[in-house]
């Protein structure tokens, strides 16, 4: 009787230790520094980092890594080529004619100011997080638009994938005209026109073996300028899907901005036209982002239409 009891206890302890070992083997942790939040894997390697180090700068995600340590975001502030591209980020182009997108290459400052007024971080032991931001968009220190943004990042799943829910509520504090570089067919139109809003600048090495995908369309020219509910960019080792929850306010002007050369994608909410809001009017933008960090999940996504 006693032997049976001790055997049961030993078996229980064995499985408890095995469970604790499993947890430690897959342990993740947080690193908080002034102006940044980083999720680390069990080897203390970065999974993703959220940057908000300058209250007068646009918050952004960079770096983000796949499980095989492939870097999938690009932020090179010292580069001559689009130094204002910030991994995964949001930016207006023009508010009442003032440029919020491009930055002075010497100072790193835009003509229009994106002011981080407040931030609240909720960090969970499983690696999930909720990031709440209050942002003000200012022209000469005068606030034109306020934004309440909630970014919910899931814990890494068994296959390593991550989900990011991005929700933003805007209110016009003054009458505003939101615009972008004109597209071809418009007055002073440019082939590169149409960009503004949520954007992802990918690491340039990915263009060698990743491709865009929406059902059977796999070429950038088949997708650029199209109003589609989602878009996938990936390869054998991983990928990213962005789904766009169109609002009634912007659904007539939204379309995908796609550049294979950079590579770069954006569910550009002003691609097909400008938007005007009166003082006190509000509107919302929301997106779901899925990051497939391992080959199995990426391969499944490439062969499955939604």
N, C-alpha and C positions, 0 to 999 in steps of 0.2 A: 504494500500500500504506500509506504513511504517512498520507495523507489519510483513508483508511478508518479507520485506528487513531484519529486525532485526532477524527474524527466520532463514533466510538463513545464515546470519552472524554467529549466534549462532551455527547452524549446522556445518558450516565450521570450526569454532573454536573447536567444540567438536571433529571432526574427526582429526584435526591437533594435538590437545592435545593427542588423542588416539594414533596417529602415533608416536609422540615424546615419549610417555610412552613405546610403543612397542620397539622403538629403544633403550631406556635406559635399558629396561628389558633384552635385548639381547646384551648389549654393551660389547665390547671386548677392550682390551688395551694392550699396549706394555710396557715391562720393560727392559731397557737396563742397564747392569752393565758391569764393566770391564771384557771383555772376554766372555760375554754371552748375548743372546737375548732370551726373554721369551714372549710367547703369553698367556694372561690371559683372563679368561671368566668374565662374569658380576659379579661373586662373588669373583673375584681376585684370583681364583684358576688356577693353571698352566694347560694349554692345551698341550703345547710343549716348550722345551728349546733347543736352539742350542748353543753349547759350543766351544769356540775357545780361552780359557783363557791362553794357553801357546803356544807361537809361535813355540816351538819345539815339540808340541804334535799334534796328529791327531784330526781335528775337528769332532764333533759328536753330534747327537741328543740324549738327555736324560735329564729329563724324558719325556715320551709321555703318556698321559692318555686317557682312554675312558671317555664317558660322565658319567658313573657310578663311576668314580674315580679309576677304575682298572688300575694299572700301567702295561704297556706292553713293557717296555724296562728294561734292566738290565745293570748297571755299578757299580761294586764294586771293586774299586782300592785297597782296603785293604784286599781283599779275597785271599786265597791261590789257589782258583780255577779260572784260566783264568782272572786275574785282568786286563789284557789288552783288554778284550772285552768291547766295549764302546757303548752299545745301538745300534744305527744305525750309521754306519761309513764305511769308505773305508781304506783299507791298502793293500799294496803289502806284499808278504811273503819274497821272496828273490830277490834282484837285484844284479846280478853278485856275487852271493853267500853270500851276506850280509843280515842279518835278519832284516826286517822292521816291523815284526808282533809282536813277543813276546817282552816283556819288562823286564828289571831287576826288580825283585820284591822289591828291596830296594830303587832303584832310580826312578823307573817308566820310564826309558829311554831305547829305542831300540838301537841295534848296528847301524842300519841305521836311519838317521834323516829325519823326515817329517817336513819341514820348511814352515810355513805359511808366505809367503812374502807380501801378500796384501789381504785386505778384503774390500768389499763394500756392504752396506746394503741398500736396498730400502724397506721401511715399509709403508704399506697402511692402511688407517683407517678401512677398512673392514676386516683386519686380514690377508691379503695376504702379501707375502714378496718375494723378490728376493735377494738371497745371492750369491755374486760373489767372488770367491777365486782364488788366484794365489799361487800354492804350488811348492816347490822344494824338490826333493828326493835326499839326499846327502849321500855320503860315505866319512867319514873323512873330512867333510866340503867341499867336491867337488861335485858339482851338476851333477847328472846323468840323471835326467828326470825332465821336467817342466810340470805342469798341470794347465789348465784353467778350473775351475769348476763353473757351474751355477746351483744353486738349487732354483727352483721356487716352493713356497708353496702356495696353494690356500687358500682363505678365507674359514672358516668353512661353509659348506652348511646347508640347512634347516634340513637335517637329521643328522647333526653333523659331517659328513665325511670330510676328507681332502685328497687332492691330492698333491703329491710331484713329480715334474719332476727333474730328476738328470742327468745332462749332463757334461761329462768330456772329454776334448781334451788334449792328451799327446804328447810330443815331446821328442825324445831321444837326449840328449845333448852330449852323448858319446855312443859308441856301448854298448848295454845292453842285458843281458840274464835274462829273467823273469822266475822264477821257483817257485815250491812249494814242500811240503813234498810229496814224491812219493806215488802213490796209489797202492793197491794190484795188482799184476801182473807185476809190474815194479821192477827193482832192488832196494832192500831195501824198498820195498813198505810197507805201513802201512794202517791199516783199517781206520784210521782217516785222511789219506792224501787227498790232492786235494784242500784245502781251500786257497783262496786269493781273494781280491777285495771287492766289496760292500757286507756288512754283516749286519744281524740283530740278536742280542742276546736278546731273550725275557725274561721277568720276569719268574722265575722258577715255580711260582704257576700256570701259564697258562697251563702247560702240563697236569694238572689234568682234564681239561675239554675242551681244544682246540684240534683241529686236523688239519693235513695237508690235502689239497685237490687239486687234478687236475682232473677234470671231475669225473670219477668213481674211481680213485686211491686215497685212503685215508691213506695209511700206509707209514711211512717214507721210509721203504725199497723198496716200489714200486716207489718212486720218486727220492731217492738219486742216483746220478750219471747219471740221465737222462737229455737229452737235450730238455727242454720244454720251450714254450714261456712265461709261467706265472706259478705262484704258489700261493696258498691261504693258510693262517693259521688262524683259528678262531674258534669261538664257538657261543653260543646263545647271548652273550652280545656284540660281536664285532669281528673284525678280520682285517687282513692285507693281501693285494694282491700286489705282486711285479711282474711286467712285464718286460721282458728283450728284448731290441731292439738289436738284434745281429748284430755286425759289420762284414764286409767281412773278416777282419783280424783275429778275434778271434772265429768265429762261429764253427770252427773245434775243438776247445779245450774247449768250454764252456759246463758246466753241473751244475745241482743243487747239492749243498752240503746241506744235511739235517740231523739234529740231534734232535730226539724227546726227548732225555735224558736231553738236556740243558734247553730249546729248542733253536735251532739256525738254520738259513737258510742263504744261500748265492748263488746268481747266479755266481758261481765261474768261472771266465773267463780263468783260467789255469787248470781246473780240469783234462782234458784229455791229457794235454801236455804242454810243455814249449813254450815260444815265444822269438824270437830274433828280435831286431831292430837295424839297422845301425844308426850311427850318423846322425841326421837331419830328420829321418823318424818320421811320426806322425800316431796316431791311436786314435780312440774315443770309449767311452763306454757311454751308456745312458739307463736309467731305468725310469719306471713310478711306483710310489708307491701309493696305495689307502688304506687309513686308515678308516675303518668303525667303528665309535665310538658309535653307538647305536644299540640295538637289531634288530630293523626292517630292517635296511640296511644289517646287518650281516646275518639274516635269508634269505633275498632275495638272497644274494650272494651265500649262501650255496646250494640253490636249483636251481641255474641258471648256466648252462654251457655256456662258451664262444665259 
